[in-house]
């Protein structure tokens, strides 16, 4: 029971690099309820022999459809999957980034030697594979201390340093705040930036280094950073937080009048701006400048900047990007429209309440930052103010949805077309079903229970075991007078007495909070959950079935974010490739609408699952015909649900609110219309594991 969450996994759209996040005092029961199924929990278990580190991995319980979190029996393989699915490969393959840092490191060491007449001691905070440390050593540093807090990555760095024959680099597995060494470092190099710049704690790390680890006149690379903001209008960005269309039969799903129109607290959402339609309402303005030689004290800062409006219309979001000045005139910028494409540092959008604007009007953009975050407000009356310290005050969510739901889920429940499709299907399914029947919704946070409650006089029950979800849905039901009864127990625990001895119709979207990025797992989970209530003898299930669909794709740029890296900036990275050698065996989850790709095949159903059947193992091979010649990089998978008769809901492209599953080929293959992809999918009902095999052939 004495278990603390330390590692909380990775979000491929979050700009995250492999790392550890410490959460004090979080117990095992809390950790496993809050964590997504695609995350790995590194935990500390107290035993008689002392504290022991264990890794917990989620799998489906085939009897209940719920998640089991069990200690991994293959720790090395689990770490390999973490590294392979991180942003590290994307960064190592980013030649623009690598060349800029190498050029800056060479120049700063050269200049230091000319002035000091000696070679420098260099500290590399967040050294990753040791690439920047190797650059410093190769550029003439006397001693390099590379600090990396994630232990598997620090081991990779040690092997990489050895493979490149560098004896003056010392890799330390620790937080920089725990370091002590003499002599102090003359130069600090670091790249602990996320898409918002500050999220990986660059300010406290650099500030601590200046106080403890660096000489008084130490040089920091990069020298400074500037954060830019631009007022924009975008229907897509607004949809990330806008719940105004979250309705059933024009009844808004809000828990109070105050909740209607809520857009939540400040939420920063990473995007590829080139794939999001928006209109500039202002030119970009610099909102914060950070001098890493003199980092600001730990506090909350506010700055009000007058921003001229460049067109009539509405402002509903702020677009953010940054520029880092590595050294002298060497810069890296995430500004939209740049030829530099990469997937580890994205642009950021922050939705705000609608503000009507006119040409040449001056809007005060009020910007705040603390050590690790930035947020905004719009003030149409306040005059310009200098930089001041102020207690952090953010807008709060009053509807509950923004605290509970991801941006993808918000878009999902606000899609009127999607809601209407579910309403049509459930209405057809319930036609002819007597009012003596119960309707049981076994999704998490589902809107289908509200839909069912307006379609007749059936008693509607909804499973809600997530405490906040239960609270919000119950308030909505009471405020909007939806006749829904919520059950705070898992489906397999429900008895016929809970349903007033009524025959039951089962409905679901399906949607499960902990599996929302894992479309295939979510599908199988519903199959297991439906089977777990077989003792209730359901007369009908909506959705009735599902198809796992696949298509072969060519990737224009995303292919560079994964795979073996070989030599990076002239340095052997075979140690890194060894630990991620099985990279093509892992699932990757992407919102494919934000990436350039071409489908080389028609979408093809690989497996059909009837949800009223008993779960069983699957071993099926299907041939997917190539319909367009090109270089095949991978297979995209998703789930199509047959709700009732011919009514289909798809989780595939071009959906903006689902992350499709991407499987890469280990080696790209050139294909033409005479080829087929021989696709094999296997599902083991004993352990819920899914595996795939892909083979390109020119014959059936």
N, C-alpha and C positions, 0 to 999 in steps of 0.2 A: 504493500500500500504506500510505502514511502518512495514515491517516484516523482521526479521533477522533469518537466518538459525542457529540453535544451535545444534541440534542432527541429525547426518547424517546416522544413521542406522548401521547395522552390516554386516560384510562379514565373512561367516563361514570358509573361507579358509585363512583369514587374521590374525589369532591369536588374534582377538580383544575380549575384554571383554566389557560388558556394560559400556558405558561412554558417556560423552558429548564433542562435538567438537564445539568450538566457531568460527564462521566466521563473522567478523565484516563487517557491511555495505552491506550485501547481501540482496537484495530486493526480495519480494515474487515472482515476475515474473522470476527472475534468479534462485531462489531456486527450484521452481517446474520444471524448464526445465533441471536442472543439476542433479536432484535426481532420483534414481531408484525407480520403483514402489514398491519394497519390503522394502523401507526405511520409517521411520516415521520422520516427521519434527516437532520438538518442536520450536515454534516461539513466538516472542513477538510482540503483536499488540498494537499500541498506540491508546487509546480511551480517551474520555473526562474524564473518571473516573480514568485514569492512565494506566500504562502498564499492559497488561493481557497476561498470558501464554496460548497458545492454541496448540493442537496437530492436525496435518494435516495428513490424510491418503489418499492414492491414490485408485481410483476405475475407472473402465472403463466407459466412456460415451457411452451408448448403441446406440446413434444416429451417433456418429462420429468414435468410436473406439479409441479415444484419452484418455488421463488420466485427470480425475478431481481430484483436491486436495481439500478435504472438511474437516472442523473441525470434529473431532471424537465426537460422541454422548456418547460413553462409554469409558471414559479416562482410567478407571481402567482396563478394558479388554485389551485395547491397550498396557498399561504398562505390563500387564501379559504376552502378546504375546512377547513383547520385551525381557523380562527376560527369558522366557522359551526358546527362540531361541538364547540366548546368549551363551557364552562359560562357564557361571558360573556353570552349572550342571556338565560339563566335569571336571572342576577344583575341585569341591567339591567331586566328585567320584574318584578323583585321589589319591589313598591311598599312593603311593610312594611320591608324593609331600607333602601331609598332614603330613605323618610320619616324613619326613626330616625336615620340618619346626617346628613341635612340638618338635622333639628331639633337634633342635638347640635353640629354645626359652627356653626350660627347662634349657639347659646347660648355656646359657648366663645369665639368671636371677640368677641361682645358683652361678655362678662365680662372678657376680656383688655383690651379698649379702655378699659373703665371703670377698671381698676386701673393700666394702664401709660400711659394717656392718649396712645396712638398705635395705629396699625393694625399687625397682626402680619405677620411673615414665616412662611409655612406650607410645610412639606415633606410631600408625599404620596408614600409609598413603595408601589410596586406600583400605579401609578395607572390601569392598564388603558386605558379609553377617555378618561380624564380627568374622569370624572363627579364624583368627590369634590373634585378641584382646581377644577372649575367651581363647585361649591357653596361652596367657600372663597372664591373670588373674588367671587361674588355676595353673600356674607355680609359683605364688607368687608375682606378681606385686602389688605395692601399689595402683597406679592409672593407668588406660589405657585410652588414648584419641584415638578414632577411627575416622578417617577422610574419608568421602565418598562424592564425588561431585555429583553423580547421585541420585537425591532425592528419587525415589522409592526404590533404593537399600539401601539407608541410613535408610529408614523406616523399611525395612526388618531387617536390622542389629539391630535396636532398639528393635523390637519385639523378635528377636532371643536372644539378651542379657537378656531381661526380662524373657523369657521362661526358660533360664538356671540359673536364680536366681543370676545373677552377678550385684552387686550394685556399683562396683568400676570402671565400664566402662562407659565412656561418648562418645556417638556417635554424631558427628558433621557433618551436611550436608553443606560442603563447600570445596573449593579448599584448599590444604594445604598452599598455598601462602597467603590465607586470614586469616589464624589462628593467634590467639594471646592467650597465656595462661602462667601462672606461677603456680608452679615452672617449669622450663624448663625440657624437657624429658632427661632421662639418657640413654634410649635405643630407637632406631628407628627400627621398623620392616616394611618391605614393600615387595610387590610382583607385582609392576607395570612394568612388563616386557611383551614385545610381542615377536614374533618369531625372530625378528632381535635384540632383547634385549632392544634397546633404544627408540622404537617408542611410548611408553606411557609416555615419558618425565621423566624417572627415574633420569637422571642426573640433570636437573634443579630443580626437586622436592627435591632431597637429598641435593643439594647445598644450596637451600633456607633454608631448615630445619637446616643445620649446622649454617647458619648465624643468624637465628632468633629463632628457636624453641628448639635447643638442647644445652646441657651443652658442655663445651669445650672438655671434655674427653668422650663424648657420644660414645656408641657402635652402629654400624649399622648391622642389620641382613637383608639380607646377607652381609658379610664383603667385598666381592669382586666378580668380574665376569671376565671371559676370553672369548673372541670371537675367534673362529677358522675358518680358511678358507682352502679349498682344491681345487686344480685345477682339473677339470674333463673334459671329453668329453661325450656328450650325444646328440643323434639325437632328443630325445624328448624335452630336454631343449632348443635346438636350434630352434625347431619348435614354441616355445612360442613367438619368435620375428622375425623369418626368413620369409621374404615375397618374396623370390626369385622365388617361384612357384605360386605367385599370378598373374596368367596369364589367358587371354582369347585368344584361338587360337595362343598360343605362343607369344602373345603381352603382355608385362609386364605392369601391372597397376600401373605405376609410373608417377609422374608429371614432372620429369626432369631426365636427365641422372645421375645427382648427387644423385638423390633419390634412384636409383637402388642399391641394396645391403645394404641400411640403416638398422641397427638393433636398432635404437632408442637410447634413453638415458638410463642410468642405471636403470634397473627395477628389483626389488627383488620380487621373486615369491615363496610363501610358498608351500611346497610339503611334502608328505610322501615319503622320499627317498627310502624306501623299495619297492615302487611301480613304481619307475622310473629307467629305464635302463640307467646306466652310467658306464664309465670306469675311474678309478682314474689315473690322469696324474702326481700327486704328492702325498706325504703324507700330512696330515693336519699340518698346522702351526698356532701358536698363533699370531694373528695380533694386538689385542688390549687387554690390561688389565686395568680394572677399579677398583680402590680402593675407596669404598664408604665412607670410613673415610676421604679421601682427594679427592673428585671428581674434575675433571679438570674444569678449567675456561671455560666459554661459548666462544667457538671459533671453527674454523675449523682446524682439525689436519690431518697430512699426515705422513704415515710411509711406507718406502720401505723395503721389506723383501726379501732376496734371497731365492728362492724356488728350490731345486733340482728336476729335472724331472726324473720320474721312468720308463718311457717307450717311445718308438718312437710313433709319431702320431700327433694328433691335440688337442689343448685345446680350448674349446669354451664356458666354463662357470666356475664360481666359486661357490662352495658349502659352505654354512656358517652354523655354529651351535655355541652354547654357553655352558659354564659351569659356574654355580654360586656356590661359596663357601659360604654356609649358615653360618657355624660357625665351627671353628677348622677343623676336617676332614670330615664334613658333606657336601656333594655336590649333585647337580642336574645337569644333562647334557642332551642336546638334540642331542647328537652324534648319527649318523646313526648306526643301528645295535644293539642298546640297547634293552634289554627286556622290558624296560619301554615304553609302548605305551600309548599315549594320543592324543587328537585332538585339544588342545588349544595352544600348542607350537610346531610348525612344523620346519622341516629343511627349509633352504632358498637357492634358486639358483639365481644367477645373470648371465644371458647370456652376453658374450663378443664377440668381433670380433675373428674370427678364427686365432689361432696362431700355426704354425707348430713347433713341438718340437722334440728333439732327446734325447735319454737316457743320463743321467748325465749332460745335459745342465742345467744351472742355470738361472731361470726366476725371474725377479724382480716383485713381486706382490706389486703394489702401492695401499695402502689402505687409505681411508679417513673416518673421522667421524666428525659430529658436535653434537649438543645436542640430536638430535632425529633420526639421520640416519647414515648409513654406505654405502660407495660405493667404487668401485674398478677401477683400470686400470692396464694394463699389459705393462711393459717396458722391452724390451729385451736388452737395452743398458745401462740404468742408473745404476750407482753403488749404493751400500747401503747408505742410508741417515738416520740420526737420526730423531726422532720425531720433527716436526716443525709445525709452524702455517702457514696456507696458505689460501688465499681466495678460496671459493668453486667454482670449475669449473667442470661442468659435460658435457658429450657428449650430443649433442642435436639431436633431430630427424629432418631430412631434408625431409623425405617423407610425413610427415603428418599423416600417418597411426598409428604410435605408440602413438601419442598424442590422436588420436581419438578413437582407438580400444582397447578393452581388449585383454588379451593374448588368451582367448578362441576364440574371433572373428578373431584374426590374424591367428590362426590355421585353422579356418573355411574357410576363403577366400583363404588360401594357399593350400587347399586340392585339388589337381588336379582331383582326382576321383570324388569328390563332384561337382566341376565345370563342368566336362564332363557330369555328370548326368543331371545337369540343362540345359546344352547346347543341349543334345539329346532331352530332353523333350520339350524345347521351339522350337527347330527345327521341331519336329513332329507336335506340335500345330500350328505352322505358315505355315505348308505345305498346300497349297491350299488357304491360306488367301491372298487376293489381296494386292498389294502394296499401294492401296488407304486407307488401314486401318492404324490406329495409334496403337502403343504399349505403354501402360501406366504402369510403375513400381511404385507400392505404398508401397514399403519397405523403411526403413531407410538405407542409406549407402549401397545400394544394388549393387551387381555386375551383376544382371540379366539384367539390362538395357544395360550394355556394351555387354553382350552376344547377346541380341536381335539385337543390332545395326550392328552386323557382319553377320546376318543370312538372309539378304534381303535388300530391299529398302524401308521398312516401316519407317515411321517417329516415332522415339522413344522418349518418354517423361518420365522423372523420377522425382518423388516427393522428394524434399530435403528441409526440413524446419529447420534442424539443421545447424546453420551458418557455423561452421567449416567443417562439412560434405559437405555442398554445395560448399564451397571454394575448398576443396581437390578434390572432384569429378569433378568439373568444370575444374580444372587445368589438371587432368588426361585426361579428354575428349578432351581438346584442344591440349595437347602435343601429345597424341596418335591418334588424329584425329578420335575419336569415334563420329559419328553423333547423339549425344544425347542432347536433350533440357531439361534443368532442370526447374522445377516449384517450386518456394518457397511459396507454399500454400498447405494447407491440402487437402486430397482427396475430402472431401465433398464440398470444395470451388471451385473445378475445374468445368469449364463450357465447353460446346461443342465448344465454340469459342477458348478456350485455346488449343484445339486439332485440330484446323483448320477444324472443322466440319467433322471430319473423324469418321467412325465407329471404335470402340476401342476393343482391346484385352488387358485384365488386367493380369499382371504378378507380382510375388513377391517371396521372398525366403520362408516365410516371416521372417523379422528381424526388431526389433525395439529397439533402444538404451536403452530406459528406462525400457524395459521388458525382456532384454536378459537372465536373470536368471529365468524367469517365463514362462516356455514353454506353459502351458495351457492358461495363460492370453494372450500371444503373438498370439496363435491360434485364440482365440475368438476376439481379437482386429482386426485381419485381416478379420474375418467374418463381423464384424461391418463396417470396412472401405470399404470392397467390397460392402456391401449393401448401404453405403452412396453415392456411385457413380452410383446407379441404374438409375438415371436420364440420364446417358450417354448411357444406353442400351448396356452394353458390350456383345459382341458376343461370348466371350470365356474367361475363367479364368484359369490361371496356378499359383498355384496348383488348381486342380479341387475339391479336398476333403481332409479331414484329419480324422484320427482315434486317439482317446485317448486310449492309451494302458496301461495295468497294469500287474504286475507280483508280486506274493508273494515271500518274501525273508527272509532268515535267515542271521543275522548280526553277524559276529564273534566278533568284538570289538566295533564298532560304537555305539552299543546299550547302552554302559555305558555313552555316552555323553549327554543323554537326559532322562527325567523321574524324578520321585520323589526320594529324597535323604535320607529321614528319619533322621537317626542319623549320624553325620559326626565327626569322631575322638572323639566320646563319647559325642558330643554336639547336643542337640535337634535342628533340623532345620525344624520343622513343619511349622514355619512362612514362610519360603521360599517355602515349598511345597504348602502352601495354595495359594500363589500368582501365582504359575505355575500349579495349579491342572488340568487345561484344556490343558496341554502340548500336548496331543495326538490329539487335534483338529486343530493343526497348520501344515502348510506346511514347510518342511525343504528342502533346495536346496544343493545338493552335486554332485561333480564330482565323480561318483561312481567307476570309474576306479582306484581311489586311495585308495579304501577300500576293505577289504576281505568280501565277502558275497556269498551266494549260492541262486540261483533261485529254489524255491520249486514248481513253476508252469511254464507252458509255457506262453509266452506273449499273452495276450488276449485283443482284441479290446472291449472296453466298449461302446464307442459312435462313430458313424460316422457322420461327418458334411459335407454337400454339400455347398460349398461356394457361389454358385449362388442362393441358397435358402434364403428366408427371415429369419433373426435370430428369434429363438423361444426358449421358455423354454424347458428344458430337464429333464426327470425323468425316468431313465432306471436302471433296475437291471439285472446283468449278473452273471452267475456262472462260477468261475474260478476253474478248476480241479487241485487238488494237484497231482503232478507227482513224488515228492520225499519226503520221510518222514523227519521230523525235527521240530525244534522249530521255529514257524512263528513269526517274530518280526515286520514286517511292509509290506507295499505295495509301490512298486516303479511305478511311472507314467511318461509317456512321450507322445510325439506326433509323429505319422508317417504321412507324407504328400504324397498323391497321386498326383504327378505333372501332368501327362498326361497318360491316359490308364494304363499300368501296371508299370510305372516308379515311384519308391518309394524312398523318402528320409526320414531317421529315425533320430530322436533326442535321441534315447535310447542308452543303453550300446551296444557295448563298446566305444561309441564316447568319445573322449578326449576333445571335445570342447563344450559340453553341460553339464549343471547341471540338473540332473533329479530331479523330485519332490518326496520326501520321506514322507510317512505318517506312523507313528508308531501306532501299537496296544497298547492300554493302558496297557494290560497284555499279555505277550507272550503266545501262544497257541501251544501245541504239536499236529502236524498233521501227517497223513499218507495218502496213496494213495486212501483211501476210503472217504476222506474229500473233500469238496469244500469251496471256499470262495464266499459267497454271497455278491457281490459288487454292491452298489447302488451309482450312481452319479446323482446329481441334479444341474441344472444350471438355475438360475432365470434371465430371459432376462430383467426384469424391473430394477434390481439393479446390474446385472452382477456378483452376488455372486455364488461361486461354493461350494458345500458341498458333503461329502461322508459318507457312512455307510458301515462297514465291519462286516460280521458275518460268523463264521466258522460253517459249518453244515456237517452232514454225509449223507444227502439225498438231492435230487433235489426238 
